[in-house]
Amino acid sequence: MNDAGGSGGSSSRASTAAGGSGGSSSRASTAAGGSGGSSSRASTAPRAGGSATPPALPAGAFDSHCHLDLIERPVEAVVADALAAGLSRMITVGCDLPSSRWAAACAAEHEPVYAAVAIHPNETAKAAAQPGGAGAVLAEIGSLAAQPQVRAVGETGLDYYRDWADPAVQRDWFRAHIAIAKAAGKALMIHDRAAHEDVLRLLEADGAPEQVVFHCFSGDEAMAKRCADAGYVMSFAGNVTFANAQQLRDAAAAAPAELILVETDAPFLTPVPHRGKPNAPAMAAYTVRCIAEVKQLDVAELCAVIAATGERVFGPWQA
């Protein structure tokens, strides 16, 4: 989950894609969708659904990171819009235990949806204070990660931009999530904001899982080259389309095509031409086209590469 404003970086519950006052709000009461119960994660998420479905991609791609629980429309409607835009799959991502449970349930109910589960770095202090402490919370994340519709452990990582959890606590939880991903045989989906060096250091020290994805990649060209050298996948969000995001476009240009994914982080980080409006998985079509232009690739060719990378990283979609 990321900051709406800047050209890069991932925040936590940060600003909304609509430019509003804040963070993440209601979580749908059932996997079928709707805007149900309140979340402690922030005030209100942007109301989704105002933007028209973009022109369909010529070949199927997918949204590697979204938060369907924060989109105030039924999941079925969001999925239908994505399919109409040529986005054949999406991964809905948890940030705490309630949203991770929701993500796993949603993915079990909706065939085009898969899940990632974890405790967001900015939620680690709060999670540690829950009954049973960190051990109980991490044990449940491990159980959720073992489910077949759950394809990644994330979003986990380090966020030194916010001060909602002590960095030492974040590092402990990140290392625990690295271990969970390796035990489950699932990809590790990383939230990295203002913490590149420590993220890379801990991955090297603990031994990275076979598949690592930097969600909402926020590094520069040099960081992209370091990730590529390690075989880490970089997932670019809608902020790569922003006028002030040349650093991100340079990073995308430097990254090998086979190490690139595209995401929305919906309902946040809506790409141009709908920046400032609520985001949804269908909007990833704009980001795909932007990356294709940066990479000087045919859009259909990039879609095929993204689809292949998705199956390599997250496993065959039809398990």
Secondary structure as the mmCIF struct_conf table of DSSP 4:
data_model
#
loop_
_struct_conf.conf_type_id
_struct_conf.id
_struct_conf.beg_label_comp_id
_struct_conf.beg_label_asym_id
_struct_conf.beg_label_seq_id
_struct_conf.end_label_comp_id
_struct_conf.end_label_asym_id
_struct_conf.end_label_seq_id
BEND BEND1 ALA A 4 GLY A 8
BEND BEND2 SER A 12 ARG A 13
TURN_TY1_P TURN_TY1_P1 ALA A 17 ALA A 18
BEND BEND3 GLY A 19 GLY A 19
BEND BEND4 SER A 21 SER A 21
BEND BEND5 GLY A 23 GLY A 23
BEND BEND6 SER A 29 SER A 29
STRN STRN1 THR A 30 THR A 30
TURN_TY1_P TURN_TY1_P2 ALA A 31 ALA A 32
STRN STRN2 GLY A 33 GLY A 33
BEND BEND7 GLY A 37 GLY A 37
TURN_TY1_P TURN_TY1_P3 SER A 40 ARG A 41
BEND BEND8 SER A 43 SER A 43
HELX_LH_PP_P HELX_LH_PP_P1 ALA A 45 ALA A 48
BEND BEND9 SER A 51 SER A 51
HELX_LH_PP_P HELX_LH_PP_P2 ALA A 52 LEU A 57
BEND BEND10 PRO A 58 ALA A 59
STRN STRN3 ALA A 61 CYS A 66
HELX_RH_3T_P HELX_RH_3T_P1 LEU A 68 LEU A 70
BEND BEND11 ILE A 71 ARG A 73
STRN STRN4 PRO A 74 PRO A 74
HELX_RH_AL_P HELX_RH_AL_P1 VAL A 75 ALA A 84
TURN_TY1_P TURN_TY1_P4 ALA A 85 GLY A 86
STRN STRN5 LEU A 87 VAL A 93
BEND BEND12 CYS A 95 ASP A 96
HELX_RH_AL_P HELX_RH_AL_P2 LEU A 97 GLU A 109
TURN_TY1_P TURN_TY1_P5 GLU A 111 PRO A 112
STRN STRN6 VAL A 113 VAL A 117
HELX_RH_3T_P HELX_RH_3T_P2 PRO A 121 GLU A 123
HELX_RH_AL_P HELX_RH_AL_P3 THR A 124 ALA A 128
TURN_TY1_P TURN_TY1_P6 ALA A 129 ALA A 129
BEND BEND13 GLN A 130 GLN A 130
TURN_TY1_P TURN_TY1_P7 PRO A 131 GLY A 132
HELX_RH_AL_P HELX_RH_AL_P4 GLY A 133 ALA A 145
TURN_TY1_P TURN_TY1_P8 ALA A 146 ALA A 146
BEND BEND14 GLN A 147 GLN A 147
TURN_TY1_P TURN_TY1_P9 PRO A 148 GLN A 149
STRN STRN7 VAL A 150 ASP A 159
BEND BEND15 TYR A 161 ARG A 162
BEND BEND16 TRP A 164 ALA A 165
HELX_RH_AL_P HELX_RH_AL_P5 PRO A 167 ALA A 184
TURN_TY1_P TURN_TY1_P10 GLY A 185 GLY A 185
STRN STRN8 ALA A 187 ARG A 193
BEND BEND17 ALA A 194 ALA A 194
HELX_RH_AL_P HELX_RH_AL_P6 HIS A 196 ASP A 206
BEND BEND18 GLU A 210 GLU A 210
STRN STRN9 VAL A 212 PHE A 214
TURN_TY1_P TURN_TY1_P11 HIS A 215 CYS A 216
HELX_RH_AL_P HELX_RH_AL_P7 GLU A 221 ALA A 230
TURN_TY1_P TURN_TY1_P12 GLY A 231 GLY A 231
STRN STRN10 VAL A 233 PHE A 236
HELX_RH_3T_P HELX_RH_3T_P3 GLY A 238 THR A 241
BEND BEND19 PHE A 242 PHE A 242
TURN_TY1_P TURN_TY1_P13 ALA A 243 ASN A 244
HELX_RH_AL_P HELX_RH_AL_P8 GLN A 246 ALA A 254
BEND BEND20 ALA A 255 ALA A 255
HELX_RH_3T_P HELX_RH_3T_P4 ALA A 257 LEU A 259
STRN STRN11 ILE A 260 VAL A 262
TURN_TY1_P TURN_TY1_P14 ALA A 266 PRO A 267
BEND BEND21 PHE A 268 LEU A 269
HELX_LH_PP_P HELX_LH_PP_P3 THR A 270 PRO A 271
TURN_TY1_P TURN_TY1_P15 VAL A 272 PRO A 273
BEND BEND22 HIS A 274 HIS A 274
TURN_TY1_P TURN_TY1_P16 ARG A 275 GLY A 276
BEND BEND23 LYS A 277 LYS A 277
HELX_RH_3T_P HELX_RH_3T_P5 PRO A 281 MET A 283
HELX_RH_AL_P HELX_RH_AL_P9 ALA A 284 LYS A 295
TURN_TY1_P TURN_TY1_P17 GLN A 296 GLN A 296
HELX_RH_AL_P HELX_RH_AL_P10 VAL A 299 PHE A 314
BEND BEND24 TRP A 317 TRP A 317
#
